[in-house]
Amino acid sequence: MSTENEGTSEGASVPPAPSVPPTPVDAPAAQAHPEHPAPDGGSPTTPLPPVPPNAPGTAQGHGSSPYPGYGGGDRGGYGEPAGPAAPAAHAGQGGYGTQEQPPVGPPPGAPSPPDASWPPPPAPGTPSYDGGGAGEGAGGGAAGWGSSYQEPAPKKDGRRGRLVAAVLVAALVAGGLGGGLGYTLAKNNDDGNGSTTVSSSTSGGNVKRDPGTVAAVAAMALPSTVTIEAESSSGEGGTGTGFVFDTQGHIVTNNHVVADAVDGGKVAATFPDGKKYDAEVVGHAQGYDVAVIKLKNAPSNLKPLTLGNSDKVAVGDSTIAIGAPFGLSNTVTTGIISAKNRPVASSDGTGSQASYMSALQTDASINPGNSGGPLLDAQGNVIGINSAIQSTSNGGFGTGQSGSIGLGFAIPINQAKYVAQELIKTGKPVYAKIGASVSLEEGTGGAKITDQGAGGSESVDPNGPADQAGLRPGDVITKLDDRVIDSGPTLIGEIWTHKPGDEVTLTYERGGKEQTTKLILGSRVGDS
């Protein structure tokens, strides 16, 4: 995977039915009474009940108009097609209709009612008592439930009236108490100017942040993180980040952060409290992309950050990155470890030699200026050095600089620690090697040993580690120990996670057959 360093340039619904329909009341059936014989010797009849003057004619379902629901359409993200809008929901629900049951008709020979038009015929669409169709209001109201009219029986006692009076008296008493209490409180809070405003407390109480929270980790790590300004002798340079490595004033960062200041340039480091110190480059490793600077007149109260164990990191672990993205010093971002042992070949875009790493991948927001800053675990231990990002091809939404798209890469701290210690000790990096040139092309199915080395030299060093292990030009290395090797850069990154003298097992293909061999890694000093 090729990346960039990021430091220096840095439709309608069916309405619901009513839950419980009102129970229809049957009209009283006519009964024969022998003590009241029918006139003219006819059959006995029951007198007609009086018709209420204001009784309605026919029940109408109170169907409401349909209302469009607030359908939520999906919104597409940047560069993503918008999702289909959710259909708007219609809801037109009919009310509970009240059905009038016509009175029992007069017996044969009785005079007709004064108004032959009462009751009127049912209007079209009116729900019938036996649960006829839905009302015809717009939106399709649900069928109303009819109920027959029945004249209420008169009340014979005044207990209900007395109860209402008692409740009213109680309410008045309670209201009087409330009013009196409110007046008393207002009076006691009166400041003499007629104001009854009650002031709220201005104190929010003490805020406690438990150890292990992002805020607690940031508070611990920020004082030991610096913003680095590097400038070449011609005035060119940029901004990056570093962190305190020891009490002697050594600061670990990326090589590409300070590369401009190596030959006659200037370096300065600024702490979050605003104190700024001049510094010098102690050593830098271009291949590892690690560098060490040392503060001049370093303060005596430096607190080095605790180094973790990057070999024990698991995918899904929380991460916290600290840096100066786009020059915004002391910025804290969070995420997780999204992958391990990610082969990364990075470049700062100047055409200089690339860096190779078997990186920790994180989705914590990392941008130009985060380079060299610490990648911390949830306990505040340094597990990596933020070094590279996968960026968009146009440089990040037309800004001219690459921006974070959630793919950041950090040098594992176990490797960076070894490199930093060598730089402090000798000023030069020491690289492990196999003593063979491999192709950097993709799609070779592994790391293929080339037919010829750099500058026309042999591709396999005579008596070197690869030669002694029996490797030949054309062999394709597919594994280093249990790590799958899919290209030359992947092999280089994996080799550089080891130290010179380490024994490794290489799996390779020759003539279509798979073979394995043991190999003891050699060493190379410097970046030449």
KOLGU-742072 format. One record per residue (C-alpha): residue number from 0; x, y, z. Coordinates in steps of 0.5 Angstrom, whole numbers, plus 500, padded with zeros to 3 digits. Layout:
{k->NUM; c1->X; c2->Y; c3->Z} $
...
! end
This chain:
{k->0; c1->500; c2->500; c3->500} $
{k->1; c1->503; c2->507; c3->498} $
{k->2; c1->501; c2->513; c3->502} $
{k->3; c1->503; c2->520; c3->504} $
{k->4; c1->507; c2->522; c3->510} $
{k->5; c1->503; c2->528; c3->513} $
{k->6; c1->507; c2->532; c3->517} $
{k->7; c1->511; c2->537; c3->514} $
{k->8; c1->506; c2->539; c3->508} $
{k->9; c1->501; c2->538; c3->512} $
{k->10; c1->404; c2->510; c3->501} $
{k->11; c1->398; c2->511; c3->504} $
{k->12; c1->398; c2->507; c3->511} $
{k->13; c1->391; c2->503; c3->513} $
{k->14; c1->388; c2->507; c3->519} $
{k->15; c1->387; c2->503; c3->525} $
{k->16; c1->381; c2->501; c3->528} $
{k->17; c1->378; c2->504; c3->534} $
{k->18; c1->381; c2->500; c3->540} $
{k->19; c1->374; c2->499; c3->543} $
{k->20; c1->367; c2->500; c3->540} $
{k->21; c1->362; c2->503; c3->544} $
{k->22; c1->356; c2->497; c3->545} $
{k->23; c1->350; c2->499; c3->541} $
{k->24; c1->344; c2->499; c3->545} $
{k->25; c1->338; c2->495; c3->543} $
{k->26; c1->331; c2->499; c3->542} $
{k->27; c1->326; c2->496; c3->547} $
{k->28; c1->322; c2->491; c3->544} $
{k->29; c1->314; c2->492; c3->544} $
{k->30; c1->310; c2->488; c3->550} $
{k->31; c1->303; c2->486; c3->550} $
{k->32; c1->299; c2->488; c3->557} $
{k->33; c1->293; c2->484; c3->558} $
{k->34; c1->290; c2->490; c3->563} $
{k->35; c1->290; c2->495; c3->557} $
{k->36; c1->286; c2->492; c3->551} $
{k->37; c1->287; c2->494; c3->545} $
{k->38; c1->282; c2->499; c3->542} $
{k->39; c1->276; c2->496; c3->538} $
{k->40; c1->278; c2->489; c3->540} $
{k->41; c1->285; c2->489; c3->536} $
{k->42; c1->291; c2->487; c3->539} $
{k->43; c1->295; c2->490; c3->545} $
{k->44; c1->300; c2->495; c3->544} $
{k->45; c1->305; c2->499; c3->547} $
{k->46; c1->305; c2->507; c3->547} $
{k->47; c1->310; c2->510; c3->543} $
{k->48; c1->316; c2->513; c3->547} $
{k->49; c1->316; c2->521; c3->546} $
{k->50; c1->321; c2->523; c3->541} $
{k->51; c1->326; c2->528; c3->543} $
{k->52; c1->326; c2->535; c3->539} $
{k->53; c1->333; c2->535; c3->538} $
{k->54; c1->335; c2->528; c3->536} $
{k->55; c1->339; c2->527; c3->530} $
{k->56; c1->337; c2->524; c3->524} $
{k->57; c1->342; c2->519; c3->522} $
{k->58; c1->349; c2->518; c3->525} $
{k->59; c1->355; c2->521; c3->521} $
{k->60; c1->362; c2->518; c3->522} $
{k->61; c1->367; c2->524; c3->523} $
{k->62; c1->372; c2->522; c3->518} $
{k->63; c1->378; c2->527; c3->518} $
{k->64; c1->382; c2->529; c3->512} $
{k->65; c1->388; c2->525; c3->511} $
{k->66; c1->395; c2->528; c3->513} $
{k->67; c1->401; c2->527; c3->510} $
{k->68; c1->406; c2->524; c3->515} $
{k->69; c1->413; c2->527; c3->516} $
{k->70; c1->417; c2->521; c3->511} $
{k->71; c1->424; c2->522; c3->513} $
{k->72; c1->428; c2->521; c3->506} $
{k->73; c1->435; c2->518; c3->507} $
{k->74; c1->441; c2->524; c3->506} $
{k->75; c1->447; c2->522; c3->502} $
{k->76; c1->454; c2->523; c3->505} $
{k->77; c1->459; c2->527; c3->501} $
{k->78; c1->460; c2->523; c3->495} $
{k->79; c1->455; c2->518; c3->496} $
{k->80; c1->448; c2->517; c3->492} $
{k->81; c1->442; c2->520; c3->497} $
{k->82; c1->438; c2->514; c3->499} $
{k->83; c1->431; c2->513; c3->497} $
{k->84; c1->426; c2->518; c3->501} $
{k->85; c1->422; c2->514; c3->506} $
{k->86; c1->414; c2->514; c3->503} $
{k->87; c1->410; c2->520; c3->507} $
{k->88; c1->405; c2->516; c3->511} $
{k->89; c1->398; c2->518; c3->510} $
{k->90; c1->393; c2->517; c3->516} $
{k->91; c1->386; c2->519; c3->515} $
{k->92; c1->382; c2->516; c3->521} $
{k->93; c1->374; c2->516; c3->522} $
{k->94; c1->371; c2->518; c3->529} $
{k->95; c1->366; c2->514; c3->532} $
{k->96; c1->359; c2->515; c3->529} $
{k->97; c1->353; c2->516; c3->533} $
{k->98; c1->347; c2->512; c3->530} $
{k->99; c1->340; c2->514; c3->531} $
{k->100; c1->335; c2->508; c3->532} $
{k->101; c1->328; c2->510; c3->529} $
{k->102; c1->322; c2->509; c3->534} $
{k->103; c1->317; c2->504; c3->533} $
{k->104; c1->312; c2->505; c3->528} $
{k->105; c1->305; c2->507; c3->530} $
{k->106; c1->300; c2->501; c3->529} $
{k->107; c1->295; c2->500; c3->523} $
{k->108; c1->290; c2->506; c3->523} $
{k->109; c1->294; c2->511; c3->527} $
{k->110; c1->295; c2->518; c3->524} $
{k->111; c1->302; c2->519; c3->521} $
{k->112; c1->307; c2->523; c3->524} $
{k->113; c1->307; c2->530; c3->523} $
{k->114; c1->313; c2->530; c3->519} $
{k->115; c1->314; c2->525; c3->514} $
{k->116; c1->321; c2->527; c3->512} $
{k->117; c1->324; c2->525; c3->519} $
{k->118; c1->328; c2->521; c3->520} $
{k->119; c1->331; c2->523; c3->513} $
{k->120; c1->334; c2->517; c3->509} $
{k->121; c1->341; c2->515; c3->510} $
{k->122; c1->346; c2->520; c3->507} $
{k->123; c1->351; c2->516; c3->502} $
{k->124; c1->357; c2->513; c3->505} $
{k->125; c1->354; c2->513; c3->512} $
{k->126; c1->356; c2->507; c3->516} $
{k->127; c1->351; c2->503; c3->518} $
{k->128; c1->349; c2->500; c3->525} $
{k->129; c1->352; c2->493; c3->522} $
{k->130; c1->359; c2->495; c3->521} $
{k->131; c1->358; c2->498; c3->514} $
{k->132; c1->363; c2->501; c3->509} $
{k->133; c1->368; c2->506; c3->511} $
{k->134; c1->366; c2->513; c3->511} $
{k->135; c1->367; c2->517; c3->504} $
{k->136; c1->371; c2->523; c3->507} $
{k->137; c1->378; c2->524; c3->504} $
{k->138; c1->383; c2->520; c3->506} $
{k->139; c1->379; c2->514; c3->507} $
{k->140; c1->376; c2->514; c3->514} $
{k->141; c1->375; c2->508; c3->518} $
{k->142; c1->368; c2->506; c3->519} $
{k->143; c1->365; c2->509; c3->525} $
{k->144; c1->361; c2->505; c3->530} $
{k->145; c1->354; c2->506; c3->530} $
{k->146; c1->350; c2->506; c3->537} $
{k->147; c1->342; c2->507; c3->538} $
{k->148; c1->340; c2->513; c3->542} $
{k->149; c1->337; c2->512; c3->549} $
{k->150; c1->334; c2->518; c3->553} $
{k->151; c1->338; c2->518; c3->560} $
{k->152; c1->334; c2->516; c3->566} $
{k->153; c1->333; c2->522; c3->571} $
{k->154; c1->337; c2->523; c3->577} $
{k->155; c1->333; c2->522; c3->584} $
{k->156; c1->338; c2->524; c3->589} $
{k->157; c1->342; c2->530; c3->590} $
{k->158; c1->348; c2->526; c3->592} $
{k->159; c1->352; c2->528; c3->586} $
{k->160; c1->351; c2->535; c3->587} $
{k->161; c1->353; c2->535; c3->594} $
{k->162; c1->360; c2->531; c3->592} $
{k->163; c1->361; c2->536; c3->587} $
{k->164; c1->360; c2->542; c3->592} $
{k->165; c1->365; c2->538; c3->597} $
{k->166; c1->370; c2->538; c3->591} $
{k->167; c1->370; c2->545; c3->589} $
{k->168; c1->371; c2->547; c3->597} $
{k->169; c1->377; c2->543; c3->597} $
{k->170; c1->380; c2->546; c3->591} $
{k->171; c1->378; c2->553; c3->593} $
{k->172; c1->382; c2->551; c3->600} $
{k->173; c1->388; c2->548; c3->596} $
{k->174; c1->388; c2->554; c3->592} $
{k->175; c1->388; c2->559; c3->598} $
{k->176; c1->394; c2->555; c3->601} $
{k->177; c1->398; c2->555; c3->594} $
{k->178; c1->397; c2->562; c3->593} $
{k->179; c1->398; c2->564; c3->601} $
{k->180; c1->405; c2->560; c3->600} $
{k->181; c1->407; c2->563; c3->594} $
{k->182; c1->406; c2->570; c3->597} $
{k->183; c1->410; c2->568; c3->603} $
{k->184; c1->416; c2->565; c3->598} $
{k->185; c1->415; c2->571; c3->594} $
{k->186; c1->415; c2->576; c3->600} $
{k->187; c1->421; c2->573; c3->603} $
{k->188; c1->425; c2->573; c3->597} $
{k->189; c1->424; c2->580; c3->596} $
{k->190; c1->430; c2->585; c3->595} $
{k->191; c1->426; c2->591; c3->597} $
{k->192; c1->426; c2->593; c3->590} $
{k->193; c1->419; c2->589; c3->588} $
{k->194; c1->423; c2->584; c3->585} $
{k->195; c1->421; c2->576; c3->586} $
{k->196; c1->426; c2->573; c3->582} $
{k->197; c1->430; c2->567; c3->585} $
{k->198; c1->437; c2->566; c3->583} $
{k->199; c1->440; c2->560; c3->581} $
{k->200; c1->446; c2->557; c3->584} $
{k->201; c1->452; c2->559; c3->580} $
{k->202; c1->456; c2->553; c3->582} $
{k->203; c1->456; c2->547; c3->577} $
{k->204; c1->460; c2->543; c3->583} $
{k->205; c1->466; c2->539; c3->582} $
{k->206; c1->468; c2->535; c3->576} $
{k->207; c1->471; c2->529; c3->577} $
{k->208; c1->474; c2->525; c3->571} $
{k->209; c1->476; c2->518; c3->572} $
{k->210; c1->483; c2->515; c3->570} $
{k->211; c1->482; c2->512; c3->563} $
{k->212; c1->477; c2->517; c3->560} $
{k->213; c1->480; c2->521; c3->554} $
{k->214; c1->480; c2->527; c3->558} $
{k->215; c1->484; c2->524; c3->564} $
{k->216; c1->489; c2->521; c3->559} $
{k->217; c1->490; c2->527; c3->555} $
{k->218; c1->491; c2->531; c3->561} $
{k->219; c1->497; c2->527; c3->563} $
{k->220; c1->500; c2->526; c3->556} $
{k->221; c1->499; c2->533; c3->553} $
{k->222; c1->504; c2->536; c3->558} $
{k->223; c1->509; c2->531; c3->555} $
{k->224; c1->508; c2->533; c3->548} $
{k->225; c1->511; c2->538; c3->543} $
{k->226; c1->509; c2->542; c3->537} $
{k->227; c1->516; c2->542; c3->533} $
{k->228; c1->518; c2->547; c3->528} $
{k->229; c1->523; c2->545; c3->523} $
{k->230; c1->526; c2->550; c3->518} $
{k->231; c1->532; c2->549; c3->513} $
{k->232; c1->537; c2->554; c3->511} $
{k->233; c1->533; c2->557; c3->506} $
{k->234; c1->527; c2->558; c3->510} $
{k->235; c1->523; c2->552; c3->508} $
{k->236; c1->520; c2->548; c3->513} $
{k->237; c1->514; c2->546; c3->516} $
{k->238; c1->510; c2->544; c3->523} $
{k->239; c1->510; c2->537; c3->526} $
{k->240; c1->509; c2->534; c3->533} $
{k->241; c1->514; c2->530; c3->538} $
{k->242; c1->514; c2->527; c3->545} $
{k->243; c1->518; c2->527; c3->551} $
{k->244; c1->523; c2->520; c3->551} $
{k->245; c1->527; c2->521; c3->557} $
{k->246; c1->529; c2->526; c3->562} $
{k->247; c1->535; c2->529; c3->558} $
{k->248; c1->531; c2->532; c3->553} $
{k->249; c1->530; c2->527; c3->548} $
{k->250; c1->524; c2->528; c3->543} $
{k->251; c1->522; c2->523; c3->539} $
{k->252; c1->519; c2->525; c3->532} $
{k->253; c1->518; c2->523; c3->525} $
{k->254; c1->524; c2->524; c3->520} $
{k->255; c1->520; c2->527; c3->515} $
{k->256; c1->518; c2->533; c3->520} $
{k->257; c1->525; c2->535; c3->521} $
{k->258; c1->529; c2->533; c3->515} $
{k->259; c1->529; c2->540; c3->512} $
{k->260; c1->533; c2->542; c3->519} $
{k->261; c1->538; c2->537; c3->518} $
{k->262; c1->544; c2->541; c3->514} $
{k->263; c1->544; c2->547; c3->517} $
{k->264; c1->537; c2->549; c3->519} $
{k->265; c1->533; c2->550; c3->525} $
{k->266; c1->529; c2->546; c3->530} $
{k->267; c1->524; c2->549; c3->536} $
{k->268; c1->520; c2->545; c3->540} $
{k->269; c1->514; c2->549; c3->544} $
{k->270; c1->510; c2->546; c3->550} $
{k->271; c1->503; c2->546; c3->551} $
{k->272; c1->504; c2->552; c3->557} $
{k->273; c1->507; c2->556; c3->551} $
{k->274; c1->515; c2->555; c3->553} $
{k->275; c1->519; c2->554; c3->547} $
{k->276; c1->526; c2->551; c3->546} $
{k->277; c1->531; c2->551; c3->541} $
{k->278; c1->533; c2->544; c3->539} $
{k->279; c1->538; c2->540; c3->535} $
{k->280; c1->537; c2->534; c3->531} $
{k->281; c1->541; c2->528; c3->534} $
{k->282; c1->540; c2->523; c3->529} $
{k->283; c1->535; c2->521; c3->524} $
{k->284; c1->533; c2->514; c3->520} $
{k->285; c1->530; c2->516; c3->513} $
{k->286; c1->528; c2->508; c3->512} $
{k->287; c1->524; c2->508; c3->519} $
{k->288; c1->522; c2->515; c3->518} $
{k->289; c1->524; c2->516; c3->526} $
{k->290; c1->528; c2->522; c3->528} $
{k->291; c1->531; c2->524; c3->535} $
{k->292; c1->532; c2->531; c3->537} $
{k->293; c1->534; c2->534; c3->543} $
{k->294; c1->532; c2->540; c3->547} $
{k->295; c1->537; c2->546; c3->549} $
{k->296; c1->537; c2->548; c3->556} $
{k->297; c1->532; c2->543; c3->557} $
{k->298; c1->528; c2->544; c3->563} $
{k->299; c1->529; c2->539; c3->569} $
{k->300; c1->522; c2->537; c3->570} $
{k->301; c1->521; c2->533; c3->564} $
{k->302; c1->516; c2->527; c3->564} $
{k->303; c1->517; c2->522; c3->559} $
{k->304; c1->511; c2->518; c3->556} $
{k->305; c1->510; c2->511; c3->558} $
{k->306; c1->512; c2->506; c3->552} $
{k->307; c1->507; c2->501; c3->551} $
{k->308; c1->508; c2->494; c3->548} $
{k->309; c1->505; c2->495; c3->541} $
{k->310; c1->506; c2->487; c3->540} $
{k->311; c1->500; c2->486; c3->545} $
{k->312; c1->495; c2->491; c3->541} $
{k->313; c1->489; c2->488; c3->539} $
{k->314; c1->484; c2->490; c3->533} $
{k->315; c1->478; c2->494; c3->536} $
{k->316; c1->483; c2->497; c3->542} $
{k->317; c1->481; c2->505; c3->543} $
{k->318; c1->487; c2->510; c3->541} $
{k->319; c1->488; c2->517; c3->542} $
{k->320; c1->492; c2->521; c3->538} $
{k->321; c1->495; c2->528; c3->540} $
{k->322; c1->498; c2->533; c3->535} $
{k->323; c1->498; c2->539; c3->531} $
{k->324; c1->494; c2->538; c3->525} $
{k->325; c1->494; c2->544; c3->520} $
{k->326; c1->498; c2->548; c3->526} $
{k->327; c1->493; c2->547; c3->531} $
{k->328; c1->497; c2->545; c3->537} $
{k->329; c1->495; c2->540; c3->542} $
{k->330; c1->489; c2->537; c3->538} $
{k->331; c1->487; c2->531; c3->541} $
{k->332; c1->483; c2->526; c3->537} $
{k->333; c1->480; c2->519; c3->538} $
{k->334; c1->479; c2->512; c3->535} $
{k->335; c1->481; c2->505; c3->535} $
{k->336; c1->486; c2->500; c3->532} $
{k->337; c1->483; c2->498; c3->525} $
{k->338; c1->488; c2->493; c3->523} $
{k->339; c1->495; c2->491; c3->525} $
{k->340; c1->501; c2->489; c3->521} $
{k->341; c1->499; c2->494; c3->515} $
{k->342; c1->505; c2->494; c3->510} $
{k->343; c1->506; c2->501; c3->508} $
{k->344; c1->511; c2->505; c3->504} $
{k->345; c1->510; c2->512; c3->505} $
{k->346; c1->513; c2->518; c3->502} $
{k->347; c1->513; c2->526; c3->503} $
{k->348; c1->512; c2->527; c3->496} $
{k->349; c1->519; c2->530; c3->495} $
{k->350; c1->522; c2->524; c3->491} $
{k->351; c1->526; c2->522; c3->497} $
{k->352; c1->527; c2->515; c3->499} $
{k->353; c1->521; c2->512; c3->501} $
{k->354; c1->520; c2->509; c3->508} $
{k->355; c1->517; c2->502; c3->510} $
{k->356; c1->513; c2->500; c3->516} $
{k->357; c1->509; c2->494; c3->518} $
{k->358; c1->504; c2->499; c3->521} $
{k->359; c1->498; c2->500; c3->526} $
{k->360; c1->492; c2->502; c3->522} $
{k->361; c1->487; c2->507; c3->526} $
{k->362; c1->481; c2->511; c3->524} $
{k->363; c1->483; c2->517; c3->529} $
{k->364; c1->483; c2->523; c3->525} $
{k->365; c1->490; c2->524; c3->523} $
{k->366; c1->492; c2->530; c3->519} $
{k->367; c1->498; c2->534; c3->516} $
{k->368; c1->502; c2->536; c3->523} $
{k->369; c1->500; c2->530; c3->527} $
{k->370; c1->506; c2->527; c3->524} $
{k->371; c1->511; c2->525; c3->530} $
{k->372; c1->506; c2->525; c3->535} $
{k->373; c1->504; c2->519; c3->540} $
{k->374; c1->499; c2->514; c3->539} $
{k->375; c1->496; c2->512; c3->546} $
{k->376; c1->492; c2->507; c3->548} $
{k->377; c1->486; c2->508; c3->553} $
{k->378; c1->491; c2->508; c3->559} $
{k->379; c1->496; c2->513; c3->556} $
{k->380; c1->501; c2->509; c3->554} $
{k->381; c1->505; c2->510; c3->547} $
{k->382; c1->503; c2->505; c3->542} $
{k->383; c1->506; c2->508; c3->536} $
{k->384; c1->508; c2->514; c3->532} $
{k->385; c1->503; c2->517; c3->528} $
{k->386; c1->507; c2->517; c3->521} $
{k->387; c1->502; c2->517; c3->515} $
{k->388; c1->495; c2->517; c3->512} $
{k->389; c1->492; c2->515; c3->506} $
{k->390; c1->489; c2->521; c3->503} $
{k->391; c1->484; c2->522; c3->497} $
{k->392; c1->488; c2->523; c3->490} $
{k->393; c1->486; c2->531; c3->489} $
{k->394; c1->489; c2->532; c3->496} $
{k->395; c1->483; c2->533; c3->500} $
{k->396; c1->477; c2->536; c3->497} $
{k->397; c1->481; c2->541; c3->494} $
{k->398; c1->485; c2->544; c3->500} $
{k->399; c1->492; c2->543; c3->497} $
{k->400; c1->493; c2->538; c3->503} $
{k->401; c1->492; c2->531; c3->504} $
{k->402; c1->486; c2->530; c3->509} $
{k->403; c1->484; c2->525; c3->514} $
{k->404; c1->479; c2->520; c3->511} $
{k->405; c1->480; c2->515; c3->517} $
{k->406; c1->486; c2->511; c3->515} $
{k->407; c1->492; c2->513; c3->519} $
{k->408; c1->498; c2->509; c3->520} $
{k->409; c1->503; c2->509; c3->526} $
{k->410; c1->510; c2->506; c3->527} $
{k->411; c1->509; c2->501; c3->532} $
{k->412; c1->513; c2->503; c3->538} $
{k->413; c1->517; c2->497; c3->539} $
{k->414; c1->520; c2->498; c3->533} $
{k->415; c1->521; c2->506; c3->534} $
{k->416; c1->524; c2->505; c3->541} $
{k->417; c1->529; c2->501; c3->538} $
{k->418; c1->531; c2->506; c3->533} $
{k->419; c1->531; c2->512; c3->537} $
{k->420; c1->536; c2->508; c3->542} $
{k->421; c1->540; c2->507; c3->537} $
{k->422; c1->540; c2->514; c3->534} $
{k->423; c1->541; c2->517; c3->541} $
{k->424; c1->547; c2->512; c3->542} $
{k->425; c1->551; c2->513; c3->535} $
{k->426; c1->547; c2->518; c3->531} $
{k->427; c1->546; c2->513; c3->526} $
{k->428; c1->540; c2->508; c3->524} $
{k->429; c1->541; c2->500; c3->524} $
{k->430; c1->537; c2->496; c3->519} $
{k->431; c1->536; c2->489; c3->519} $
{k->432; c1->537; c2->486; c3->512} $
{k->433; c1->537; c2->479; c3->508} $
{k->434; c1->542; c2->481; c3->503} $
{k->435; c1->538; c2->481; c3->497} $
{k->436; c1->535; c2->486; c3->492} $
{k->437; c1->527; c2->485; c3->491} $
{k->438; c1->522; c2->488; c3->486} $
{k->439; c1->518; c2->493; c3->489} $
{k->440; c1->513; c2->492; c3->483} $
{k->441; c1->506; c2->490; c3->485} $
{k->442; c1->502; c2->483; c3->483} $
{k->443; c1->508; c2->479; c3->483} $
{k->444; c1->505; c2->474; c3->488} $
{k->445; c1->510; c2->476; c3->493} $
{k->446; c1->517; c2->479; c3->494} $
{k->447; c1->521; c2->477; c3->488} $
{k->448; c1->529; c2->477; c3->488} $
{k->449; c1->531; c2->481; c3->482} $
{k->450; c1->536; c2->478; c3->477} $
{k->451; c1->540; c2->484; c3->478} $
{k->452; c1->542; c2->489; c3->484} $
{k->453; c1->542; c2->497; c3->484} $
{k->454; c1->548; c2->500; c3->480} $
{k->455; c1->549; c2->493; c3->476} $
{k->456; c1->551; c2->489; c3->482} $
{k->457; c1->549; c2->482; c3->484} $
{k->458; c1->542; c2->481; c3->486} $
{k->459; c1->544; c2->476; c3->492} $
{k->460; c1->550; c2->479; c3->496} $
{k->461; c1->556; c2->473; c3->496} $
{k->462; c1->556; c2->470; c3->503} $
{k->463; c1->550; c2->474; c3->505} $
{k->464; c1->544; c2->472; c3->509} $
{k->465; c1->540; c2->470; c3->503} $
{k->466; c1->546; c2->467; c3->499} $
{k->467; c1->548; c2->462; c3->506} $
{k->468; c1->540; c2->461; c3->506} $
{k->469; c1->540; c2->458; c3->499} $
{k->470; c1->536; c2->464; c3->496} $
{k->471; c1->537; c2->465; c3->488} $
{k->472; c1->535; c2->470; c3->483} $
{k->473; c1->528; c2->469; c3->481} $
{k->474; c1->526; c2->466; c3->488} $
{k->475; c1->519; c2->469; c3->490} $
{k->476; c1->519; c2->470; c3->498} $
{k->477; c1->511; c2->469; c3->500} $
{k->478; c1->512; c2->468; c3->508} $
{k->479; c1->517; c2->471; c3->513} $
{k->480; c1->515; c2->467; c3->519} $
{k->481; c1->507; c2->467; c3->519} $
{k->482; c1->507; c2->473; c3->516} $
{k->483; c1->504; c2->473; c3->509} $
{k->484; c1->509; c2->477; c3->504} $
{k->485; c1->505; c2->480; c3->498} $
{k->486; c1->510; c2->484; c3->495} $
{k->487; c1->517; c2->487; c3->496} $
{k->488; c1->515; c2->493; c3->500} $
{k->489; c1->511; c2->488; c3->505} $
{k->490; c1->518; c2->484; c3->506} $
{k->491; c1->522; c2->490; c3->507} $
{k->492; c1->517; c2->493; c3->512} $
{k->493; c1->517; c2->486; c3->516} $
{k->494; c1->524; c2->485; c3->516} $
{k->495; c1->525; c2->492; c3->519} $
{k->496; c1->521; c2->490; c3->525} $
{k->497; c1->527; c2->485; c3->527} $
{k->498; c1->534; c2->487; c3->529} $
{k->499; c1->540; c2->484; c3->526} $
{k->500; c1->542; c2->477; c3->528} $
{k->501; c1->535; c2->475; c3->529} $
{k->502; c1->533; c2->468; c3->526} $
{k->503; c1->527; c2->468; c3->521} $
{k->504; c1->524; c2->463; c3->517} $
{k->505; c1->523; c2->464; c3->510} $
{k->506; c1->518; c2->461; c3->505} $
{k->507; c1->519; c2->462; c3->498} $
{k->508; c1->517; c2->459; c3->491} $
{k->509; c1->522; c2->456; c3->486} $
{k->510; c1->520; c2->453; c3->479} $
{k->511; c1->513; c2->453; c3->482} $
{k->512; c1->515; c2->449; c3->488} $
{k->513; c1->514; c2->451; c3->495} $
{k->514; c1->520; c2->451; c3->500} $
{k->515; c1->523; c2->454; c3->506} $
{k->516; c1->529; c2->456; c3->509} $
{k->517; c1->532; c2->459; c3->516} $
{k->518; c1->536; c2->465; c3->515} $
{k->519; c1->540; c2->470; c3->520} $
{k->520; c1->539; c2->477; c3->519} $
{k->521; c1->545; c2->481; c3->517} $
{k->522; c1->545; c2->489; c3->519} $
{k->523; c1->546; c2->495; c3->515} $
{k->524; c1->548; c2->502; c3->518} $
{k->525; c1->546; c2->509; c3->516} $
{k->526; c1->541; c2->511; c3->510} $
{k->527; c1->546; c2->510; c3->504} $
! end
